[in-house]
């Protein structure tokens, strides 16, 4: 997963995982969220998803939630993860504004 923290550019998969985890969710729920929100354009396989979750957990952007009931492992976005997601949203808004200025808003 190539996420550029300095430049703020996240991969699309990373951004969708962070968005999904604004509510605690298990892996299968994240997969469903991403597929639903992208209209099936992005479909995460289990290996890709869990690799991304491990990576995001290592960066401190998400954290596992332990409910003590032994259910499926759930995750939630951390404060740092929220900051990263919000910075990405601002970056994308700026990108859209620049593109609309150049293209003239056609097709938007």
N, CA and C atoms as a LAMMPS dump frame, in Angstrom:
ITEM: TIMESTEP
0
ITEM: NUMBER OF ATOMS
324
ITEM: BOX BOUNDS ff ff ff
-5.0000000000000000e+02 5.0000000000000000e+02
-5.0000000000000000e+02 5.0000000000000000e+02
-5.0000000000000000e+02 5.0000000000000000e+02
ITEM: ATOMS id mol type element x y z
1 1 1 N 0.854 -1.168 0
2 1 2 C 0 0 0
3 1 3 C 0.897 1.227 0
4 2 1 N 0.757 2.05 -1.026
5 2 2 C 1.614 3.215 -1.164
6 2 3 C 0.844 4.478 -0.796
7 3 1 N 0.887 4.835 0.447
8 3 2 C 0.217 6.05 0.9
9 3 3 C 1.266 7.093 1.216
10 4 1 N 1.142 8.25 0.601
11 4 2 C 2.104 9.323 0.781
12 4 3 C 1.605 10.268 1.863
13 5 1 N 2.071 10.079 3.075
14 5 2 C 1.62 10.893 4.192
15 5 3 C 2.034 12.35 4.015
16 6 1 N 3.233 12.597 3.537
17 6 2 C 3.693 13.98 3.378
18 6 3 C 2.85 14.733 2.364
19 7 1 N 2.586 14.079 1.224
20 7 2 C 1.788 14.732 0.189
21 7 3 C 0.298 14.595 0.432
22 8 1 N -0.087 13.735 1.334
23 8 2 C -1.483 13.57 1.666
24 8 3 C -2.233 12.605 0.776
25 9 1 N -1.611 12.114 -0.282
26 9 2 C -2.313 11.246 -1.214
27 9 3 C -2.394 9.823 -0.665
28 10 1 N -3.617 9.349 -0.513
29 10 2 C -3.839 7.973 -0.067
30 10 3 C -4.284 7.138 -1.252
31 11 1 N -4.074 5.849 -1.171
32 11 2 C -4.664 4.982 -2.181
33 11 3 C -6.169 4.999 -1.961
34 12 1 N -6.902 4.704 -2.998
35 12 2 C -8.363 4.682 -2.9
36 12 3 C -8.828 3.645 -1.886
37 13 1 N -8.177 2.49 -1.885
38 13 2 C -8.541 1.433 -0.942
39 13 3 C -8.336 1.899 0.497
40 14 1 N -7.203 2.514 0.766
41 14 2 C -6.925 3.015 2.112
42 14 3 C -7.988 4.017 2.539
43 15 1 N -8.318 4.943 1.655
44 15 2 C -9.299 5.968 1.993
45 15 3 C -10.661 5.333 2.299
46 16 1 N -11.082 4.375 1.502
47 16 2 C -12.37 3.718 1.75
48 16 3 C -12.361 2.908 3.05
49 17 1 N -11.248 2.273 3.363
50 17 2 C -11.166 1.532 4.628
51 17 3 C -11.293 2.504 5.802
52 18 1 N -10.594 3.631 5.723
53 18 2 C -10.704 4.627 6.789
54 18 3 C -12.133 5.141 6.911
55 19 1 N -12.785 5.389 5.785
56 19 2 C -14.174 5.847 5.823
57 19 3 C -15.081 4.799 6.464
58 20 1 N -14.863 3.545 6.096
59 20 2 C -15.682 2.464 6.665
60 20 3 C -15.554 2.418 8.175
61 21 1 N -14.365 2.715 8.66
62 21 2 C -14.095 2.534 10.088
63 21 3 C -14.432 3.756 10.932
64 22 1 N -15.188 4.682 10.386
65 22 2 C -15.756 5.723 11.229
66 22 3 C -16.779 5.095 12.17
67 23 1 N -17.195 3.872 11.839
68 23 2 C -17.996 3.04 12.74
69 23 3 C -17.241 1.729 12.901
70 24 1 N -17.271 1.155 14.092
71 24 2 C -16.545 -0.109 14.287
72 24 3 C -17.136 -1.168 13.369
73 25 1 N -16.22 -1.946 12.811
74 25 2 C -16.638 -2.893 11.783
75 25 3 C -15.631 -4.034 11.688
76 26 1 N -16.113 -5.208 11.341
77 26 2 C -15.226 -6.35 11.101
78 26 3 C -14.863 -6.399 9.626
79 27 1 N -13.916 -7.248 9.313
80 27 2 C -13.365 -7.317 7.964
81 27 3 C -14.391 -7.505 6.87
82 28 1 N -15.308 -8.445 7.054
83 28 2 C -16.315 -8.703 6.026
84 28 3 C -17.201 -7.473 5.837
85 29 1 N -17.517 -6.787 6.928
86 29 2 C -18.317 -5.563 6.834
87 29 3 C -17.602 -4.488 6.041
88 30 1 N -16.279 -4.393 6.213
89 30 2 C -15.483 -3.423 5.457
90 30 3 C -15.536 -3.771 3.972
91 31 1 N -15.392 -5.046 3.668
92 31 2 C -15.451 -5.483 2.272
93 31 3 C -16.794 -5.101 1.643
94 32 1 N -17.873 -5.329 2.37
95 32 2 C -19.21 -4.993 1.875
96 32 3 C -19.371 -3.482 1.709
97 33 1 N -18.882 -2.716 2.676
98 33 2 C -18.957 -1.256 2.618
99 33 3 C -18.284 -0.741 1.352
100 34 1 N -17.059 -1.185 1.111
101 34 2 C -16.295 -0.706 -0.049
102 34 3 C -16.996 -1.092 -1.342
103 35 1 N -17.446 -2.321 -1.442
104 35 2 C -18.128 -2.759 -2.662
105 35 3 C -19.411 -1.955 -2.888
106 36 1 N -20.17 -1.742 -1.816
107 36 2 C -21.431 -1.006 -1.936
108 36 3 C -21.197 0.452 -2.315
109 37 1 N -20.277 1.111 -1.62
110 37 2 C -20.042 2.54 -1.859
111 37 3 C -19.443 2.821 -3.227
112 38 1 N -18.748 1.848 -3.807
113 38 2 C -18.149 2.051 -5.128
114 38 3 C -18.986 1.412 -6.239
115 39 1 N -20.16 0.926 -5.894
116 39 2 C -21.01 0.294 -6.901
117 39 3 C -20.373 -0.933 -7.524
118 40 1 N -19.539 -1.619 -6.753
119 40 2 C -18.882 -2.825 -7.239
120 40 3 C -17.601 -2.57 -8.014
121 41 1 N -17.217 -1.315 -8.168
122 41 2 C -15.982 -0.989 -8.89
123 41 3 C -14.75 -1.475 -8.144
124 42 1 N -14.798 -1.389 -6.803
125 42 2 C -13.71 -1.909 -5.97
126 42 3 C -14.232 -3.088 -5.169
127 43 1 N -13.582 -4.219 -5.323
128 43 2 C -13.918 -5.405 -4.546
129 43 3 C -12.634 -5.886 -3.893
130 44 1 N -12.638 -5.906 -2.56
131 44 2 C -11.441 -6.297 -1.825
132 44 3 C -11.456 -7.785 -1.541
133 45 1 N -10.362 -8.444 -1.838
134 45 2 C -10.193 -9.827 -1.433
135 45 3 C -9.718 -9.858 0.014
136 46 1 N -9.91 -10.991 0.648
137 46 2 C -9.541 -11.121 2.066
138 46 3 C -8.06 -10.84 2.29
139 47 1 N -7.202 -11.356 1.445
140 47 2 C -5.764 -11.154 1.605
141 47 3 C -5.379 -9.69 1.506
142 48 1 N -5.922 -9.007 0.509
143 48 2 C -5.639 -7.572 0.347
144 48 3 C -6.166 -6.772 1.521
145 49 1 N -7.386 -7.091 1.948
146 49 2 C -7.987 -6.359 3.051
147 49 3 C -7.191 -6.522 4.331
148 50 1 N -6.874 -7.756 4.694
149 50 2 C -6.184 -7.967 5.965
150 50 3 C -4.747 -7.458 5.933
151 51 1 N -4.133 -7.473 4.758
152 51 2 C -2.82 -6.844 4.625
153 51 3 C -2.917 -5.343 4.86
154 52 1 N -3.953 -4.72 4.279
155 52 2 C -4.166 -3.282 4.469
156 52 3 C -4.49 -2.971 5.924
157 53 1 N -5.323 -3.79 6.556
158 53 2 C -5.671 -3.561 7.962
159 53 3 C -4.432 -3.641 8.855
160 54 1 N -3.579 -4.613 8.592
161 54 2 C -2.335 -4.73 9.368
162 54 3 C -1.458 -3.501 9.174
163 55 1 N -1.368 -3.041 7.932
164 55 2 C -0.569 -1.87 7.615
165 55 3 C -1.119 -0.629 8.32
166 56 1 N -2.426 -0.425 8.243
167 56 2 C -3.048 0.742 8.865
168 56 3 C -2.956 0.687 10.388
169 57 1 N -3.059 -0.512 10.921
170 57 2 C -2.906 -0.675 12.365
171 57 3 C -1.472 -0.342 12.774
172 58 1 N -0.506 -0.768 11.977
173 58 2 C 0.899 -0.469 12.257
174 58 3 C 1.197 1.018 12.229
175 59 1 N 0.477 1.765 11.385
176 59 2 C 0.658 3.213 11.306
177 59 3 C -0.088 3.943 12.419
178 60 1 N -0.946 3.216 13.127
179 60 2 C -1.725 3.843 14.189
180 60 3 C -2.982 4.534 13.69
181 61 1 N -3.365 4.278 12.438
182 61 2 C -4.529 4.94 11.853
183 61 3 C -5.836 4.236 12.214
184 62 1 N -5.754 2.947 12.537
185 62 2 C -6.914 2.189 12.99
186 62 3 C -6.485 1.361 14.196
187 63 1 N -7.468 0.876 14.945
188 63 2 C -7.158 0.053 16.115
189 63 3 C -8.204 -1.054 16.226
190 64 1 N -7.779 -2.229 16.701
191 64 2 C -8.755 -3.293 16.927
192 64 3 C -9.63 -2.945 18.134
193 65 1 N -10.855 -3.422 18.095
194 65 2 C -11.785 -3.217 19.199
195 65 3 C -11.993 -4.571 19.853
196 66 1 N -11.718 -4.652 21.13
197 66 2 C -11.906 -5.903 21.867
198 66 3 C -13.131 -5.764 22.752
199 67 1 N -14.19 -6.482 22.371
200 67 2 C -15.405 -6.408 23.179
201 67 3 C -15.447 -7.497 24.247
202 68 1 N -14.41 -8.35 24.268
203 68 2 C -14.328 -9.393 25.283
204 68 3 C -15.281 -10.555 25.074
205 69 1 N -15.977 -10.558 23.95
206 69 2 C -16.959 -11.617 23.692
207 69 3 C -16.452 -12.649 22.693
208 70 1 N -15.229 -12.474 22.221
209 70 2 C -14.642 -13.44 21.301
210 70 3 C -15.268 -13.443 19.923
211 71 1 N -15.987 -12.376 19.602
212 71 2 C -16.601 -12.298 18.279
213 71 3 C -15.541 -11.967 17.243
214 72 1 N -15.995 -11.8 15.99
215 72 2 C -15.073 -11.418 14.937
216 72 3 C -14.342 -10.141 15.335
217 73 1 N -13.08 -10.059 14.958
218 73 2 C -12.274 -8.888 15.289
219 73 3 C -12.842 -7.672 14.57
220 74 1 N -13.089 -6.637 15.33
221 74 2 C -13.578 -5.394 14.76
222 74 3 C -12.5 -4.326 14.877
223 75 1 N -12.608 -3.33 14.023
224 75 2 C -11.645 -2.242 13.988
225 75 3 C -12.396 -0.922 14.043
226 76 1 N -11.677 0.133 14.426
227 76 2 C -12.223 1.49 14.45
228 76 3 C -11.107 2.452 14.06
229 77 1 N -11.467 3.556 13.444
230 77 2 C -10.475 4.56 13.072
231 77 3 C -9.997 5.276 14.347
232 78 1 N -8.734 5.644 14.379
233 78 2 C -8.171 6.379 15.52
234 78 3 C -8.238 7.88 15.232
235 79 1 N -7.882 8.676 16.216
236 79 2 C -7.834 10.127 16.013
237 79 3 C -6.855 10.488 14.9
238 80 1 N -5.713 9.811 14.867
239 80 2 C -4.731 10.06 13.803
240 80 3 C -5.318 9.673 12.453
241 81 1 N -6 8.547 12.41
242 81 2 C -6.644 8.107 11.173
243 81 3 C -7.678 9.11 10.678
244 82 1 N -8.431 9.69 11.612
245 82 2 C -9.419 10.714 11.238
246 82 3 C -8.72 11.93 10.629
247 83 1 N -7.62 12.343 11.239
248 83 2 C -6.864 13.477 10.705
249 83 3 C -6.387 13.192 9.288
250 84 1 N -5.903 11.98 9.073
251 84 2 C -5.415 11.586 7.75
252 84 3 C -6.564 11.593 6.743
253 85 1 N -7.708 11.002 7.101
254 85 2 C -8.864 10.945 6.204
255 85 3 C -9.383 12.346 5.888
256 86 1 N -9.433 13.212 6.892
257 86 2 C -9.924 14.573 6.676
258 86 3 C -8.97 15.374 5.797
259 87 1 N -7.67 15.161 5.968
260 87 2 C -6.681 15.829 5.113
261 87 3 C -6.818 15.344 3.675
262 88 1 N -7.092 14.059 3.499
263 88 2 C -7.279 13.517 2.151
264 88 3 C -8.527 14.11 1.504
265 89 1 N -9.594 14.268 2.268
266 89 2 C -10.806 14.874 1.735
267 89 3 C -10.529 16.298 1.26
268 90 1 N -9.809 17.075 2.043
269 90 2 C -9.452 18.436 1.631
270 90 3 C -8.595 18.433 0.374
271 91 1 N -7.645 17.506 0.314
272 91 2 C -6.781 17.396 -0.869
273 91 3 C -7.605 17.101 -2.111
274 92 1 N -8.558 16.184 -1.98
275 92 2 C -9.392 15.819 -3.134
276 92 3 C -10.314 16.967 -3.545
277 93 1 N -10.849 17.711 -2.575
278 93 2 C -11.687 18.871 -2.901
279 93 3 C -10.883 19.894 -3.695
280 94 1 N -9.649 20.128 -3.272
281 94 2 C -8.784 21.065 -3.982
282 94 3 C -8.522 20.58 -5.405
283 95 1 N -8.273 19.293 -5.539
284 95 2 C -8.043 18.705 -6.851
285 95 3 C -9.251 18.913 -7.759
286 96 1 N -10.45 18.671 -7.233
287 96 2 C -11.676 18.844 -8.011
288 96 3 C -11.857 20.309 -8.406
289 97 1 N -11.599 21.232 -7.48
290 97 2 C -11.728 22.654 -7.788
291 97 3 C -10.793 23.068 -8.923
292 98 1 N -9.562 22.6 -8.873
293 98 2 C -8.596 22.926 -9.927
294 98 3 C -9.05 22.324 -11.251
295 99 1 N -9.477 21.077 -11.219
296 99 2 C -9.929 20.41 -12.442
297 99 3 C -11.147 21.118 -13.028
298 100 1 N -12.084 21.555 -12.186
299 100 2 C -13.266 22.266 -12.676
300 100 3 C -12.891 23.592 -13.295
301 101 1 N -11.892 24.279 -12.741
302 101 2 C -11.435 25.543 -13.322
303 101 3 C -10.861 25.319 -14.715
304 102 1 N -10.101 24.239 -14.843
305 102 2 C -9.45 23.965 -16.124
306 102 3 C -10.446 23.431 -17.143
307 103 1 N -11.275 22.509 -16.716
308 103 2 C -12.224 21.879 -17.64
309 103 3 C -13.451 22.758 -17.832
310 104 1 N -13.709 23.629 -16.882
311 104 2 C -14.848 24.523 -16.999
312 104 3 C -16.132 23.926 -16.455
313 105 1 N -15.99 22.902 -15.643
314 105 2 C -17.184 22.306 -15.034
315 105 3 C -17.961 21.413 -15.963
316 106 1 N -17.454 21.161 -17.166
317 106 2 C -18.158 20.309 -18.111
318 106 3 C -18.159 18.871 -17.641
319 107 1 N -19.3 18.249 -17.709
320 107 2 C -19.412 16.843 -17.35
321 107 3 C -19.393 16.6 -15.864
322 108 1 N -19.476 17.644 -15.078
323 108 2 C -19.438 17.473 -13.632
324 108 3 C -20.832 17.62 -13.064
